[in-house]
Structure formats: C-alpha cells, structure tokens
Amino acid sequence: MYQETTYFVIGEKLAGSPLWTADKTSYGGWSYTPLDTLMKDIESVVEAKQGGMMVISFLLLCIALLAILLGTLWGVPLLYWLRHTGIPMPDMSDQAGLAIGEKIIPAYGISVQLGQRGHG
C-alpha cells in the first residue's frame, strides 16, 4: 500500500462545507465519518470495563473488611493475654550487658487500643 492511506483527518468545518460534500470525485471518493461513530467501540469497551472494576473493587473491599475482622478477633485476645502474662525473655538476655527482666509486660493505652495516633 505504497502512497495510500486508510484515514484522512479533516476538521468538522470542512466536513460540512460544500467544498467537501459537493464533489467527492475530487477527493477520491472519501466519505466523512463523524467522531462519535468512530469512538463508539472504544466507549463500549470502557463502559464494560467500568462495570467489571466495580465488582473487583467491591470484592477487594469485602476482603479488607474480613481481614480487619479476623485480625481483631485474633489480635485483641492475644494482646490481652500478653498484657497479663508478658513476653518471656530467654536466660541468655542477662549476658548481653543490659538490665532486662524475666519478662516484658507491654502497656497499651486506650489510644493504641482504638488505633489513634498521638499528637507530636
């Protein structure tokens, strides 16, 4: 297809003018196709993808909520248990040269438990 073209781009003013519509033989029989017609296929694909993305977004939101729920059901009792029993330290921790007790007891404030951050 040397020296041939499949699309010829013109402005809308020229497409509706008598220069274009009067004598098509001087333009090689080209026909004008509006932009809406050319974009119809692309717009339909975009609409189909938007529906699929809504489903995927909904599924990801459900997975996130399930993870938060399972994390809360598992994490809160664990943190409560660690608060009362503490985290035992191995016997070799005394040899490190630091004064460490037999167990570390974490202290959780209400802001940590509710997931709030402090100021500063």
C-alpha positions as CSV (number, residue, x, y, z in Angstrom):
1,M,0.0,0.0,0.0
2,Y,2.7,2.5,-1.0
3,Q,1.4,6.1,-1.2
4,E,-2.0,5.1,0.1
5,T,-3.8,6.0,3.2
6,T,-6.7,4.5,5.2
7,Y,-7.8,7.5,7.2
8,F,-7.9,11.2,6.2
9,V,-8.4,13.6,9.1
10,I,-10.3,16.8,8.5
11,G,-11.9,19.4,10.7
12,E,-15.7,19.5,11.3
13,K,-16.0,22.8,9.4
14,L,-14.5,21.3,6.2
15,A,-16.6,18.1,6.6
16,G,-19.9,20.1,6.5
17,S,-18.8,22.6,3.9
18,P,-19.9,22.5,0.2
19,L,-16.2,22.1,-0.7
20,W,-16.3,18.6,0.8
21,T,-19.8,17.5,0.2
22,A,-20.3,18.8,-3.4
23,D,-17.8,16.9,-5.4
24,K,-16.5,13.7,-3.9
25,T,-14.7,12.6,-7.0
26,S,-12.0,15.3,-6.5
27,Y,-11.2,13.7,-3.1
28,G,-11.0,10.1,-4.4
29,G,-14.4,9.1,-3.1
30,W,-13.6,9.6,0.6
31,S,-16.6,9.6,2.9
32,Y,-16.8,11.5,6.2
33,T,-17.4,9.5,9.4
34,P,-18.3,11.5,12.5
35,L,-16.1,11.2,15.6
36,D,-19.0,9.7,17.6
37,T,-19.2,6.8,15.2
38,L,-15.5,6.1,15.3
39,M,-15.4,6.2,19.1
40,K,-18.5,4.0,19.7
41,D,-16.5,0.8,20.0
42,I,-13.9,2.3,22.4
43,E,-16.7,3.8,24.5
44,S,-18.5,0.5,24.8
45,V,-15.3,-1.2,25.9
46,V,-14.7,1.5,28.6
47,E,-18.3,1.1,29.9
48,A,-17.8,-2.7,30.1
49,K,-14.5,-2.3,32.0
50,Q,-16.1,0.1,34.5
51,G,-18.7,-2.5,35.5
52,G,-16.0,-5.1,36.0
53,M,-13.9,-2.7,38.0
54,M,-16.9,-2.0,40.3
55,V,-17.2,-5.7,41.0
56,I,-13.4,-6.1,41.7
57,S,-13.4,-3.1,43.9
58,F,-16.4,-4.5,45.9
59,L,-14.6,-7.9,46.3
60,L,-11.4,-6.2,47.5
61,L,-13.4,-4.1,50.0
62,C,-15.0,-7.3,51.3
63,I,-11.6,-9.0,51.6
64,A,-10.2,-6.0,53.5
65,L,-13.2,-5.9,55.9
66,L,-12.8,-9.7,56.5
67,A,-9.1,-9.2,57.2
68,I,-9.8,-6.4,59.7
69,L,-12.5,-8.5,61.4
70,L,-10.3,-11.6,61.6
71,G,-7.3,-9.5,62.8
72,T,-9.4,-8.0,65.5
73,L,-10.8,-11.4,66.7
74,W,-7.3,-12.8,66.8
75,G,-5.3,-9.8,67.9
76,V,-7.4,-8.4,70.8
77,P,-7.3,-11.7,72.8
78,L,-3.6,-12.1,72.1
79,L,-2.8,-8.5,73.2
80,Y,-4.9,-9.0,76.4
81,W,-3.1,-12.3,77.1
82,L,0.4,-10.7,76.6
83,R,-0.6,-7.8,78.9
84,H,-1.3,-10.2,81.7
85,T,1.4,-12.8,81.1
86,G,4.1,-10.8,79.5
87,I,6.7,-11.7,76.9
88,P,9.3,-14.1,78.5
89,M,12.9,-13.3,77.9
90,P,15.5,-16.0,77.3
91,D,18.0,-16.8,80.1
92,M,20.9,-15.5,77.9
93,S,19.4,-12.0,77.9
94,D,21.3,-11.3,81.1
95,Q,24.6,-11.9,79.4
96,A,24.0,-9.0,76.9
97,G,25.0,-6.5,79.5
98,L,21.6,-4.9,79.7
99,A,19.3,-4.9,82.7
100,I,16.3,-6.8,81.3
101,G,13.7,-8.5,83.5
102,E,12.5,-12.1,83.2
103,K,9.6,-10.9,81.1
104,I,8.5,-7.8,79.3
105,I,4.9,-6.6,80.1
106,P,3.6,-4.3,77.4
107,A,1.4,-1.4,78.4
108,Y,-1.4,-0.5,75.9
109,G,-3.1,2.9,76.3
110,I,-6.6,3.5,75.2
111,S,-5.3,5.4,72.2
112,V,-3.3,2.4,71.0
113,Q,-6.2,0.1,71.5
114,L,-8.5,2.3,69.5
115,G,-5.9,2.9,66.8
116,Q,-5.5,6.6,67.3
117,R,-2.2,8.4,66.9
118,G,-0.8,10.8,69.4
119,H,0.0,14.5,68.6
120,G,3.6,15.2,68.0
